[in-house]
Amino acid sequence: MSFAAVSSAQIHFLKPNLVRVEVDLSRGLNAFSIVGLPDKAVEEAKDRMSAAIKNSGFRSPKQKNQKVTILLAPADIKKEGTLFDVPMAIGYLIASGLLPANVEKKLFVGELSLDGTVRGIGGVLPIVREARAAGFEEAYVPHANMREAALVDGIKIFGIKDLLSLVAHVTERDIMPDEDCPFVQKRSLTPEQKTPFLPSERNYQIDFADVKGQKSAKRGLEIAAAGGHNIAMWGPPGTGKTLLAKAFISILPPLQLEEALEVTGIHSVAGTLREPLITYPPLRAPHHTASYIALVGGGSIPKPGEITLSHRGVLFLDEFPEFDRRVIDALREPLEERMVTVSRIKGSAQFPANFTLIAAMNPCPCGNRGVKGKTCSCAGHEIERYRRKISGPIVDRIDLWTEVSAVEHEKLTEGRGSEELSEHIRKRVADARQKAEERYQMLQLPFKTNGEVGARDIATAIPLTDVVKKTLNLAARKYDLSARSYHRLIKLARTVADIEDHKDVLESDLMEALQYRPKQLYGGV
């Protein structure tokens, strides 16, 4: 046989694409070519593959007078990375007649070392999910990625440590010794068994009770967690803004299975996965010197940025006004649409961006403006420039604004208050989220939190009594609220009502929500 086809896949703009690896052998002077828009890493596979085949006991493709052509189809999509090494090697062995095997409904991915061992790759989880959807029965992945791949139901997962053991497994009969190949005893790889979905052990460094005082800020963060609302904290340095933001992750409930698989797939593709399954919302905290591309994503071939890596979790931007103005304004679309679109000459990609934004800032560049007993050293134009870094549209998209003021020294030595422990707050947050999810399921609306409700569905999703509507309209006129702020105020009031276990939004819920609207930008700077 001089032709073989093996199934594989790659990640393209966070989405898995099936790839058919076709290998053709023909007579002629020694030549080896890979076609189908391969990048440099794919081009170099011919050397990795040849060495791996030779060191596994077979004759190297470069030791024969033959022309080897490998096509990665479809040929109009750029092929990147090293995950095609294994399917190309298997395809060559089948085409050369050294490997009598049936590879129908089997998918192969993996990078080969020169000695034939198989290295781990990124993006295995979404690839296996796509393989299952396409009707594949078996998936062969690097042994290092086996636990990650085994999270997917309905498909057998085999972890491969080296090329020789893979050859032995897929062979339909024992390979007899000859000049081309060694004696390979028939043996089978053991499929990885799927384990039940259980959240991993909770691991966070800061508990809410570790932050002294700041009851107003803690209440605001609880509301933000319960409804998936964006929140900004402003106050002088050293008052606990960063601690509160880092403790925020401890009051969020674990991810549901589909959410966990989605988040794990994103981090697997990005190469930031440190555990088989991410079961809790991720926290991303880029430095204020981060570039536009680092935050939003991009590059000649678009890659996800911090916004997408915080999907289903938290994006914490400390020293918010110190970020580049272009970076801050780039948050407009993802905060509204919960996705980000990156367009380049080589393609356009849509990345998910459903995250909770936590912004922390000082009242002025030096941080002392309005602080009792301290003098602000900032010039007027510096304060104005600092304030203008945050545009009106961004202010409009942040639901809660809360001050984090200086704490009395006596409180800093107090013990933990049991009512402020993260586990107790997390219980209230989980209960409020469950009420919202059940309500939207009854209404057949695709929302899980109040913060996700769109303007088109808000009248149906969050009905208000006439009394509350009247109070709301009076407040809207008094504070000159935009349509966006008007709708966000309704959603915020609904979250307060869920926490307080109110069936309908009450005036008290609306009045509490109003307290978190920005009357003037962080302290009237």
C-alpha positions as CSV (number, residue, x, y, z in Angstrom):
1,M,0.0,0.0,0.0
2,S,1.4,3.4,-0.9
3,F,-1.3,5.6,0.4
4,A,-2.8,6.1,3.8
5,A,-5.2,8.6,5.6
6,V,-5.2,9.2,9.3
7,S,-7.5,11.6,11.2
8,S,-6.2,14.3,13.4
9,A,-7.2,17.8,14.6
10,Q,-5.9,21.2,15.5
11,I,-7.1,24.3,17.3
12,H,-7.9,27.3,15.1
13,F,-9.0,30.5,16.9
14,L,-9.9,28.5,20.0
15,K,-12.1,26.2,17.9
16,P,-11.1,22.6,17.0
17,N,-10.9,21.7,13.3
18,L,-10.6,18.1,12.1
19,V,-7.6,17.5,9.9
20,R,-7.1,14.6,7.5
21,V,-3.4,13.6,7.3
22,E,-2.9,11.9,3.8
23,V,0.4,10.2,3.1
24,D,1.5,9.2,-0.4
25,L,4.6,7.2,-1.3
26,S,6.0,7.0,-4.9
27,R,9.2,5.9,-6.6
28,G,11.9,8.3,-7.3
29,L,14.9,10.0,-5.7
30,N,14.5,10.6,-1.9
31,A,12.2,13.6,-1.3
32,F,10.0,14.5,1.7
33,S,7.4,17.3,1.5
34,I,4.6,18.4,3.7
35,V,1.8,20.5,2.1
36,G,-1.4,22.1,3.3
37,L,-0.1,25.5,4.6
38,P,2.2,24.1,7.3
39,D,4.1,26.5,9.6
40,K,7.7,26.1,10.6
41,A,6.9,23.7,13.5
42,V,4.9,21.4,11.1
43,E,7.7,21.6,8.4
44,E,10.2,20.4,11.0
45,A,8.1,17.4,11.7
46,K,9.7,15.5,8.9
47,D,13.0,15.4,10.9
48,R,11.3,14.6,14.2
49,M,9.2,11.9,12.6
50,S,12.0,10.3,10.6
51,A,14.2,10.1,13.7
52,A,11.4,8.7,15.9
53,I,10.6,6.0,13.3
54,K,14.3,5.1,13.0
55,N,14.8,4.9,16.8
56,S,11.6,2.8,17.2
57,G,13.3,0.1,15.1
58,F,11.9,0.8,11.6
59,R,13.8,2.1,8.6
60,S,13.7,5.9,8.4
61,P,11.9,7.5,5.5
62,K,15.1,9.3,4.6
63,Q,16.9,5.9,4.2
64,K,14.8,4.9,1.2
65,N,14.8,6.1,-2.4
66,Q,11.2,7.3,-2.5
67,K,9.1,10.4,-2.6
68,V,7.0,11.1,0.5
69,T,4.2,13.6,0.2
70,I,2.1,14.4,3.2
71,L,-1.1,16.5,2.8
72,L,-2.8,18.2,5.8
73,A,-6.4,18.7,4.6
74,P,-8.2,21.0,4.3
75,A,-5.3,22.7,2.6
76,D,-6.6,26.3,2.9
77,I,-6.3,26.5,6.7
78,K,-3.0,27.3,8.3
79,K,-1.5,24.3,10.2
80,E,0.4,25.1,13.4
81,G,2.2,23.3,16.1
82,T,3.6,19.8,16.7
83,L,0.5,17.8,17.3
84,F,0.5,16.3,13.8
85,D,3.8,14.3,14.4
86,V,2.0,11.1,15.6
87,P,-0.6,10.9,12.9
88,M,2.0,11.6,10.2
89,A,4.2,8.8,11.6
90,I,1.3,6.3,11.7
91,G,0.2,7.3,8.2
92,Y,3.7,6.8,6.8
93,L,4.0,3.3,8.5
94,I,0.6,2.3,7.1
95,A,1.4,3.6,3.6
96,S,4.8,1.8,3.5
97,G,3.1,-1.5,4.4
98,L,4.9,-1.8,7.7
99,L,1.8,-1.3,9.8
100,P,-1.3,-3.3,8.9
101,A,-3.9,-1.4,10.9
102,N,-7.4,-0.1,10.6
103,V,-7.5,3.5,11.8
104,E,-11.2,4.3,10.9
105,K,-13.0,6.3,13.6
106,K,-9.7,6.8,15.4
107,L,-8.1,10.2,16.0
108,F,-4.4,10.8,16.7
109,V,-2.6,13.8,18.1
110,G,0.8,14.2,19.7
111,E,4.4,15.5,19.4
112,L,7.2,13.0,18.8
113,S,10.7,13.2,20.4
114,L,13.6,12.0,18.4
115,D,13.7,8.7,20.4
116,G,10.1,8.0,19.7
117,T,8.5,9.1,23.0
118,V,5.4,11.2,22.8
119,R,5.2,14.6,24.5
120,G,2.2,16.4,25.8
121,I,0.4,19.2,23.8
122,G,-2.1,21.9,24.4
123,G,-5.8,22.0,23.4
124,V,-6.5,18.3,23.9
125,L,-9.8,18.8,25.7
126,P,-11.6,20.7,22.9
127,I,-10.1,18.4,20.3
128,V,-11.5,15.3,22.0
129,R,-14.9,17.0,22.4
130,E,-14.9,17.7,18.7
131,A,-13.8,14.2,17.9
132,R,-16.8,12.8,19.9
133,A,-19.2,15.1,18.2
134,A,-17.8,14.0,14.8
135,G,-18.5,10.3,15.6
136,F,-15.0,9.1,16.4
137,E,-14.9,6.1,18.7
138,E,-11.3,6.3,20.0
139,A,-8.8,9.1,20.6
140,Y,-5.1,8.6,21.0
141,V,-3.5,11.4,22.9
142,P,-0.1,11.9,24.7
143,H,0.0,10.1,28.1
144,A,0.6,13.5,29.7
145,N,-2.8,14.7,28.5
146,M,-4.8,11.5,29.2
147,R,-6.5,12.7,32.4
148,E,-7.6,15.9,30.7
149,A,-9.0,14.1,27.6
150,A,-10.8,11.5,29.8
151,L,-13.1,14.2,31.0
152,V,-15.1,13.7,27.8
153,D,-17.9,11.1,27.9
154,G,-18.7,8.8,24.9
155,I,-15.3,8.2,23.4
156,K,-12.4,5.9,24.4
157,I,-9.2,7.6,25.4
158,F,-5.8,6.0,25.0
159,G,-2.7,7.6,26.4
160,I,0.5,6.9,24.4
161,K,3.9,7.1,25.9
162,D,5.9,6.2,22.7
163,L,5.5,5.4,19.1
164,L,6.4,1.7,19.5
165,S,3.6,1.0,22.0
166,L,1.1,2.8,19.8
167,V,2.2,0.7,16.8
168,A,1.8,-2.5,18.8
169,H,-1.7,-1.5,19.9
170,V,-3.2,-0.6,16.6
171,T,-1.6,-3.5,14.7
172,E,-4.2,-6.0,13.5
173,R,-1.6,-8.9,13.7
174,D,1.8,-9.3,15.2
175,I,4.6,-7.8,13.1
176,M,7.1,-10.4,12.1
177,P,10.8,-9.6,12.2
178,D,12.4,-8.6,8.9
179,E,15.0,-6.1,7.7
180,D,12.6,-3.2,8.0
181,C,11.1,-3.6,11.4
182,P,11.6,-5.3,14.8
183,F,9.4,-7.9,16.3
184,V,6.5,-6.1,18.0
185,Q,4.5,-8.1,20.3
186,K,0.8,-7.4,20.2
187,R,-0.3,-5.6,23.3
188,S,-3.1,-3.1,24.1
189,L,-3.0,0.3,25.7
190,T,-5.4,0.6,28.6
191,P,-8.2,3.2,28.0
192,E,-8.4,5.9,30.6
193,Q,-11.6,5.7,32.7
194,K,-13.7,8.8,33.2
195,T,-13.8,10.0,36.9
196,P,-16.9,11.6,38.4
197,F,-17.0,15.4,38.2
198,L,-16.1,16.7,41.7
199,P,-14.7,20.2,42.4
200,S,-11.1,20.1,43.5
201,E,-10.1,21.1,47.0
202,R,-10.7,24.8,47.6
203,N,-7.4,26.6,47.6
204,Y,-7.3,30.3,48.2
205,Q,-4.8,32.5,50.1
206,I,-7.1,35.2,51.5
207,D,-10.4,34.9,53.3
208,F,-12.9,37.7,53.5
209,A,-12.5,37.6,57.3
210,D,-8.8,38.4,56.9
211,V,-9.7,41.9,55.7
212,K,-10.6,44.1,58.7
213,G,-13.5,46.5,58.5
214,Q,-14.7,47.6,55.0
215,K,-18.3,46.3,55.5
216,S,-19.6,48.5,52.7
217,A,-17.0,47.2,50.3
218,K,-17.6,43.6,51.3
219,R,-21.3,44.0,50.8
220,G,-20.7,45.4,47.4
221,L,-18.5,42.5,46.5
222,E,-21.1,40.0,47.7
223,I,-23.7,41.6,45.5
224,A,-21.2,41.6,42.5
225,A,-20.5,37.9,43.1
226,A,-24.2,37.0,43.4
227,G,-25.3,38.7,40.2
228,G,-22.1,38.7,38.1
229,H,-21.8,42.5,38.2
230,N,-18.7,44.6,37.5
231,I,-17.4,46.6,40.5
232,A,-14.9,49.3,41.1
233,M,-13.3,50.2,44.4
234,W,-11.6,53.5,45.1
235,G,-9.7,54.8,48.1
236,P,-6.3,55.7,49.4
237,P,-3.4,53.2,49.3
238,G,-3.1,50.5,51.9
239,T,-6.8,50.3,52.8
240,G,-7.3,46.7,51.5
241,K,-8.5,47.1,47.9
242,T,-6.1,44.5,46.5
243,L,-6.8,42.1,49.4
244,L,-10.6,42.4,48.9
245,A,-10.2,41.7,45.2
246,K,-8.1,38.6,45.8
247,A,-10.5,37.4,48.5
248,F,-13.4,37.8,46.0
249,I,-12.5,34.5,44.4
250,S,-13.1,32.7,47.7
251,I,-16.9,33.7,47.7
252,L,-17.6,32.4,44.2
253,P,-19.3,29.0,43.9
254,P,-17.6,26.2,41.9
255,L,-18.1,26.0,38.1
256,Q,-20.7,23.6,36.7
257,L,-19.5,20.7,34.6
258,E,-20.0,22.4,31.2
259,E,-18.5,25.6,32.4
260,A,-15.5,23.8,33.8
261,L,-14.9,22.0,30.5
262,E,-15.2,25.2,28.6
263,V,-12.7,27.1,30.9
264,T,-10.3,24.1,31.0
265,G,-10.4,24.0,27.2
266,I,-9.5,27.7,26.8
267,H,-6.6,27.4,29.2
268,S,-5.4,24.1,27.6
269,V,-5.2,25.9,24.2
270,A,-3.5,28.9,25.8
271,G,-0.9,26.7,27.5
272,T,-1.8,27.9,31.0
273,L,-3.4,24.7,32.3
274,R,-1.9,23.5,35.5
275,E,-4.4,20.9,36.5
276,P,-6.6,18.3,34.7
277,L,-9.8,20.2,35.2
278,I,-10.4,23.8,36.4
279,T,-13.4,23.6,38.8
280,Y,-13.3,27.1,40.2
281,P,-13.6,30.5,38.5
282,P,-10.2,31.7,37.4
283,L,-8.7,35.0,38.6
284,R,-6.5,37.0,36.2
285,A,-4.6,40.0,37.4
286,P,-2.4,41.5,34.7
287,H,0.0,44.3,35.6
288,H,-1.0,47.9,34.6
289,T,1.8,47.9,32.0
290,A,0.1,45.1,30.1
291,S,-0.3,45.9,26.4
292,Y,-3.5,46.1,24.4
293,I,-2.8,42.7,22.7
294,A,-1.9,41.0,26.0
295,L,-5.3,42.0,27.4
296,V,-7.6,41.7,24.4
297,G,-5.7,39.1,22.4
298,G,-4.4,39.4,18.9
299,G,-1.2,38.8,16.9
300,S,-0.9,38.1,13.2
301,I,-2.8,34.9,13.9
302,P,-5.3,35.9,16.7
303,K,-4.6,34.4,20.1
304,P,-6.7,34.9,23.3
305,G,-5.7,37.5,25.9
306,E,-6.3,38.0,29.6
307,I,-10.0,38.9,28.9
308,T,-10.6,35.4,27.5
309,L,-8.5,33.7,30.1
310,S,-10.7,35.2,32.8
311,H,-13.9,33.8,31.1
312,R,-16.3,32.5,33.7
313,G,-14.1,34.1,36.3
314,V,-12.6,37.4,37.4
315,L,-10.5,40.0,35.7
316,F,-8.8,42.2,38.4
317,L,-7.3,45.4,37.1
318,D,-5.3,47.0,40.0
319,E,-4.3,50.7,39.6
320,F,-7.0,50.9,36.9
321,P,-6.3,54.5,35.6
322,E,-2.6,53.6,35.2
323,F,-3.5,51.3,32.3
324,D,-3.0,52.7,28.9
325,R,-6.2,54.6,27.7
326,R,-6.4,52.3,24.7
327,V,-6.4,49.2,26.9
328,I,-9.1,50.6,29.2
329,D,-11.4,51.5,26.3
330,A,-10.9,48.1,24.8
331,L,-13.1,46.7,27.6
332,R,-16.2,48.4,26.2
333,E,-17.2,45.6,23.8
334,P,-16.5,42.6,26.1
335,L,-18.2,44.2,29.1
336,E,-21.3,44.7,27.0
337,E,-21.4,41.7,24.6
338,R,-19.4,39.2,26.8
339,M,-17.2,38.3,23.9
340,V,-14.4,40.0,22.1
341,T,-13.8,40.1,18.3
342,V,-10.2,40.2,17.0
343,S,-9.8,40.9,13.3
344,R,-6.5,40.5,11.4
345,I,-5.6,40.1,7.7
346,K,-5.1,36.3,8.3
347,G,-8.5,35.9,9.9
348,S,-11.1,37.1,12.4
349,A,-11.8,35.4,15.7
350,Q,-14.5,35.7,18.3
351,F,-13.3,34.8,21.8
352,P,-15.6,34.3,24.8
353,A,-15.3,37.0,27.5
354,N,-18.0,36.5,30.1
355,F,-16.1,37.7,33.2
356,T,-16.6,39.9,36.3
357,L,-14.5,43.0,36.2
358,I,-13.0,44.3,39.5
359,A,-11.2,47.6,39.2
360,A,-9.2,49.2,42.0
361,M,-7.9,52.8,42.0
362,N,-6.6,55.6,44.1
363,P,-8.5,59.0,44.3
364,C,-5.5,60.7,42.6
365,P,-2.0,59.8,41.3
366,C,-0.4,60.3,44.8
367,G,-3.4,58.7,46.5
368,N,-3.9,61.3,49.2
369,R,-6.7,63.4,47.8
370,G,-9.5,63.8,50.4
371,V,-7.6,61.7,53.0
372,K,-7.8,63.1,56.5
373,G,-4.5,64.2,57.8
374,K,-2.6,63.9,54.5
375,T,-1.8,66.4,51.8
376,C,-2.3,65.8,48.1
377,S,0.8,66.7,46.1
378,C,-0.8,66.3,42.7
379,A,-1.2,69.3,40.3
380,G,-4.6,70.1,39.0
381,H,-3.8,69.0,35.4
382,E,-2.4,65.6,36.8
383,I,-5.7,64.9,38.6
384,E,-7.7,65.8,35.5
385,R,-5.6,63.6,33.3
386,Y,-5.9,60.8,35.9
387,R,-9.7,61.1,35.9
388,R,-10.0,61.3,32.1
389,K,-8.3,58.0,31.7
390,I,-11.6,56.4,32.5
391,S,-14.2,57.4,29.9
392,G,-17.9,57.8,30.5
393,P,-18.8,54.6,28.6
394,I,-16.5,52.6,30.9
395,V,-18.0,54.2,34.0
396,D,-21.4,53.3,32.6
397,R,-20.5,49.6,32.3
398,I,-19.5,49.2,35.9
399,D,-22.5,48.4,38.1
400,L,-21.1,49.1,41.5
401,W,-18.8,51.9,42.8
402,T,-17.7,51.6,46.4
403,E,-15.3,53.5,48.5
404,V,-12.6,51.6,50.5
405,S,-11.6,54.1,53.2
406,A,-8.9,54.0,55.9
407,V,-9.5,51.5,58.7
408,E,-9.2,52.5,62.4
409,H,-6.0,51.1,63.8
410,E,-7.9,49.4,66.7
411,K,-9.7,47.2,64.2
412,L,-6.5,45.8,62.7
413,T,-5.8,43.6,65.7
414,E,-9.3,42.3,66.0
415,G,-10.0,38.6,65.5
416,R,-12.0,37.1,62.7
417,G,-15.7,37.6,62.6
418,S,-17.5,34.3,61.9
419,E,-20.2,36.1,59.9
420,E,-17.6,37.4,57.5
421,L,-15.9,34.1,56.7
422,S,-15.8,33.4,53.0
423,E,-17.7,30.1,53.3
424,H,-20.7,31.8,54.8
425,I,-20.7,34.6,52.2
426,R,-20.2,32.0,49.5
427,K,-23.4,30.1,50.7
428,R,-25.4,33.3,50.3
429,V,-24.0,34.0,46.9
430,A,-24.7,30.4,45.7
431,D,-28.3,30.6,47.0
432,A,-28.9,33.9,45.2
433,R,-27.4,32.5,42.0
434,Q,-29.6,29.5,42.2
435,K,-32.8,31.6,42.6
436,A,-31.8,33.6,39.5
437,E,-31.0,30.5,37.4
438,E,-34.3,28.8,38.4
439,R,-36.3,32.0,37.6
440,Y,-34.8,32.3,34.1
441,Q,-35.3,28.6,33.5
442,M,-39.0,29.0,34.2
443,L,-39.1,31.9,31.8
444,Q,-37.1,29.9,29.2
445,L,-34.4,32.6,29.1
446,P,-30.7,31.7,28.5
447,F,-29.3,33.4,31.6
448,K,-27.7,32.2,34.8
449,T,-27.1,35.4,36.6
450,N,-28.8,38.8,36.6
451,G,-25.8,40.5,35.2
452,E,-26.3,38.6,31.9
453,V,-29.8,39.8,31.2
454,G,-29.9,41.9,28.0
455,A,-31.9,45.1,27.4
456,R,-34.3,43.2,25.1
457,D,-35.4,40.7,27.8
458,I,-35.2,42.9,30.9
459,A,-38.9,43.7,31.1
460,T,-39.8,40.0,30.9
461,A,-36.9,38.8,33.1
462,I,-37.2,41.4,35.9
463,P,-40.8,42.8,36.2
464,L,-41.2,45.7,38.6
465,T,-44.2,46.9,40.6
466,D,-45.7,50.3,39.9
467,V,-44.3,51.7,43.2
468,V,-40.8,50.6,42.4
469,K,-41.1,51.8,38.8
470,K,-42.1,55.3,40.1
471,T,-39.1,55.4,42.5
472,L,-36.8,54.2,39.7
473,N,-37.9,56.8,37.3
474,L,-37.5,59.6,39.9
475,A,-34.0,58.4,40.6
476,A,-33.2,58.2,36.9
477,R,-34.2,61.8,36.3
478,K,-32.4,63.0,39.4
479,Y,-29.1,61.4,38.5
480,D,-29.6,61.7,34.7
481,L,-29.0,58.0,34.1
482,S,-28.4,56.7,30.6
483,A,-30.4,53.8,29.2
484,R,-27.6,51.5,30.0
485,S,-27.3,52.7,33.6
486,Y,-31.1,52.5,34.0
487,H,-31.1,48.8,33.0
488,R,-28.0,47.9,35.0
489,L,-29.7,49.5,38.1
490,I,-32.7,47.2,37.6
491,K,-30.4,44.2,37.4
492,L,-28.5,45.3,40.5
493,A,-31.7,45.7,42.5
494,R,-32.9,42.3,41.4
495,T,-29.6,40.8,42.8
496,V,-30.1,42.6,46.1
497,A,-33.6,41.2,46.3
498,D,-32.3,37.6,45.6
499,I,-29.8,38.0,48.5
500,E,-32.5,39.3,50.8
501,D,-34.8,36.5,49.6
502,H,-37.4,38.9,48.3
503,K,-39.8,37.5,45.6
504,D,-40.2,40.9,44.0
505,V,-37.9,43.9,43.9
506,L,-38.7,46.2,46.8
507,E,-38.0,49.9,47.2
508,S,-35.4,49.0,49.8
509,D,-33.6,46.8,47.3
510,L,-33.6,49.6,44.7
511,M,-32.4,52.2,47.2
512,E,-29.5,50.0,48.2
513,A,-28.6,49.5,44.5
514,L,-28.7,53.3,44.0
515,Q,-26.0,53.7,46.7
516,Y,-23.5,52.0,44.4
517,R,-24.1,54.2,41.4
518,P,-21.3,56.8,40.7
519,K,-22.6,60.2,41.5
520,Q,-19.2,61.7,40.7
521,L,-16.2,59.7,39.5
522,Y,-14.4,58.2,42.5
523,G,-14.9,60.9,45.1
524,G,-15.6,63.9,42.9
525,V,-12.0,64.2,41.6
